[in-house]
Amino acid sequence: MDAISLAVNGRTDIGLIRDENEDSIRWYADTNQPFAYVVVADGMGGYSGGSTASNIAAETLQSHLNGLLNSTFLSCSPEQQQLMLRAALIDSIASANREILTTKDFHPQFAQMGTTLVTAVIWNDFLMVAHIGDSRAYLWNHYGLQRLTRDHSVVQEMIDGGQLTPEQAKESNIRNHITRALGVTEHVDPVINSWTLTEDALLLLCSDGLTEYLDDHMIERVLATHRPALECVYKFIDDANRLGGRDNISAGILEFSFQPEQDVYISADSITLQPKKNEDITVRKE
């Protein structure tokens, strides 16, 4: 019987123009269970506001997801576990939204802050992706690249309505205007979808500081050719900066593969906590 191997890596970069990094990223792979996640948040709202909002979102999801694998969860059926995972995402996103709104109430200087959010969670061969805003999730396998999220943005609505082509949207002066975000209204409406993974795959989560410069064809080429796969995060950051780096850039890679049971082991070196500030850590489960 094949076993599941998971590896994850992430990085965020201030870019070449901005004075502050308003992106936040978290990633984790469990050393004992086939469980991993990536969270990317892209904040907005002026000096310190955007970074505050994105960090609240990332920290809140991290806390909820890290507490998911308790004895109750592990004793449930796969169907029940999938429902519990979905509930955890809904609850954590709602909690992050409330925390951002509360922070705004106590700190008027943050009145305009908010954040996008995208997260991908794998439990066994089950993948769930939640997003709000224009940070994206992609899946690559031998069939090619699939975008798993659809931007909540004005230009995406115009593309859907036939008013803009995707090429025109990239040049639009309203391309960064989003229609949904955390910390804007009391009710938040994330899109949550799920899939069963049947073959080896790479997941990329990123902020629009990456997709501003790399289209889907360029992203696919990197994921298909750059190895080791987890080091794609550095390639993506470097490429976005080389092409302009006008925004903060965040990228997380989650590597999913099936391996023969007898060949799967957990190295003691793979045990890690979240990275320290300004430190890049690769977490591997081989």
N, C-alpha and C positions, 0 to 999 in steps of 0.2 A: 504493500500500500504506500502511495506517495505521501510525503509530508510537506508541509508548507514552510517555506523559508521567507523571511521578511527582513529587509534592510531599509534604513531611512537616513536621510541627510537633509540639511537645510542651511540657507544663508540669507542674510539681508544686508543691503549695501545702501549707503546714503546717496550714491550717484555722484555726478560731477558738478551739479549746479546748486542743489538745495543746501541750506544751512543746517537742516535738522532731518533726521530719519523718522518719518511718521509711520513707517511700516513696523509690524511686529510679527514674529514667526515662532512657532513651537513645533517640535517633532519628537516622536518617541516610538521605540519598538520594545516590547516586553521580551525579557530573556527566557521566560518559561512558558508563555502562551503565544499562539499565533495571533497577536494583537499589535497593531501599530496605527499611528495617526500623524497627520500634518495639519497645522492650522496656520493660515495666512490672513492678516488683517492690514488694511491700508487706510490709515486715518486721515482726517481732514479737519480744518477748523482753526488755522492760525498757529502762532507760536506756542508750542507745548500742548495745544489742544488735540491735534491729530495724534500725536504720539501717546497722549494719555488715553484717548478713546481706544486706539488699536491695542494698547497694552492691556487695558481692562478686558477687552474681548478675548484676547489670546490667553490671558491668565485664567479667566473664568472657564473657558472651554477646557483648558489643560486640567484644571482642578476637577471638573466634572468627569472628564474621560479617565483620568488617573484613578478615580474611585469606582470605575465601572466594574472591574473584574473582582467582585466580592463573591462570597460563598453562595449567595442566593443566585446571582447571575450564572455562575458556573454549574449550578445544579439544575438549571432550566433546560428545556428543549431548544434546539436551534431556532425554531419558529418564535418561541418566547424571547430568546436572546436578541433576535432581530428587532422585535417590538420594543424591548428594553433599550436597545441602542438608539432607536429612533426617538424614543421618549427622552433619553438623556440629551440628545442633540437639541430637541425642541426646548427642554427645560433650561439648558445651559445658555442657549442663544437668548431666550427671554430674560434670563437672569443677567446676562451681560448688558442687554438693552436697558434694564431697570437701573443697573449700577452706573451706566453712563449718564442716564437722565438725572439720577440723584447727585452725581458729581457736578453736573452742570448747575443744579439748583444751589449748591453750596459754593460754587466758584464761578461767578458771573463772567469772568474773563474767558471761560470755556464755553460760552453760550452757543457758539456755532460749531462745536465739535461733533463728530460722528465718525463712523468707520464702515468700510466694507468688511466682508468676512467670507472665507471659503475654507472648508475643512473636509478632509477625506479620512475615513476610518475603515480599517480592515479587521474583521474578526473571522478567522479561518479563511474560507473562500468567499466571504460575504463582504461586499464593498458598499459603503453608504457615503454620499457626498451631500453636504448642505452648503448653500451659498446665499448671499445677499449683496447686491452691488455688482461691480465689474471685475473683481478678482476672479480668476478662472481655475478650473481643474481640467486636465487633459489625461487621456489614457492612450498609451502606445503599446501595440503588440505586433505580431507579424502581419496582421491585416492592415496596419497603418495607424494613423493618428485619429482619435475621436475626441472632440470637445465635449466634455460632460456637463458644462454649465452654459447658460445663455445670459449674456450681460443684462443687468437691470440698468439700462441707460437710454437716454433720449435717442442717440443715433441707432441703437439696436431696434427701437420701436419704429424709427423711420425706415430702416432696412426692411423690417417685417411688413411695413405698410407700402413698400415699393417706392418710397420717396427718395431713397438713397441706395446706391450700390455699396457693397463692402469696401470697394476701393475709394469711393467718394467719402465714406465715413471716416477713413483713416486721415483724411485731410480736413475734416470738418473742424471748425473752431468751437464746437460744442461737444466734441467727442468725449470729454471728461465729465460731462454732466450726467450724474447717475440719478435713477428714479427711486431707488430703495437704499437704505443704509441703517445701521444700528445707531441708536441714540438720537433719533429725529422725532419719532412719534411713540406714544405709549404702546401701541400694538406693532409688532414686527412680524413680517411675513416671509420667512426664508423658504427657498425651494429645496426640497429634500428628495433625492432619488437614490435607488439602490440597484445593484447588479450582483450576479454570481460570477466569479472569476473562474474560467475553465482552462486557462493557459497562462504561461509566464507573461508578465506585463510590467510596464513602468507607469507610474502616476506622477504627473507634474502639477503642482499647485503654485500659482504665481500672482503677483500684483501687476497692475497695468503699466508699471515702470518697465516691465519686460515686454509685454505684448504691444506696447507703443512702438517698439522697434523690430521685433521678430514676429513675422506672420506665421500662420499654421505650417506652411511648407518649411520654413526655416527651423521651427521648433521640431518638426518631425525629423528633419535631417540630423539634428544634434542628438535626439533621443535614439535614433537608429544606428548612429555611427560612433558616438563618443563613449569610450570605455576607459576606466570602470564607470558603470552607469551612474553611480552616486555622485561622481565628480562632474556630472552635467550641470550641477548647480553653479559651479565656478565658471564653467564655459558660458552659461547663460548670462551671468553677471558681467563677465568680461565683454561679451558681445554687445550687451545693451549699453555699457559704458563707452565702448569703442564707437558705437553708432550715435552717441550724443549724451546719454546719461542725464537727461533733463529731470528725471523723477527718481525717487527712491525705488530700489529694485529688490524684490524678494522672490526666492524660488525654493521649493521643497520637492524632493524626489523620494518616492516610495517604491521600492523594488519588490515585486511579488513573484515567487517562483515555486514550482513543485519540484521536490527532490526525493529520491528513494529513501525510505525510512532509515535504513542503516547508515546513510551518509550524512544525516542531519545531526549536528551537535551544536551546543551552545558554548562558545569560548568565554572564559572568565573575563577576557578583555572587552567583551561586548556590554558588560554591565556599566551603565552610566546614568547620570541624572541629566536634567536639562543643562544646556551649555551656559557657561558663565558669559557675562556681557563681553562682546567683541571676540568671543572664542568660537571657533567652528569645530564641531565634533561630529564624527561619523559613527553611527550606531549600527553594527552588523550582527545579524543572527544567521549563522551559516550551518 
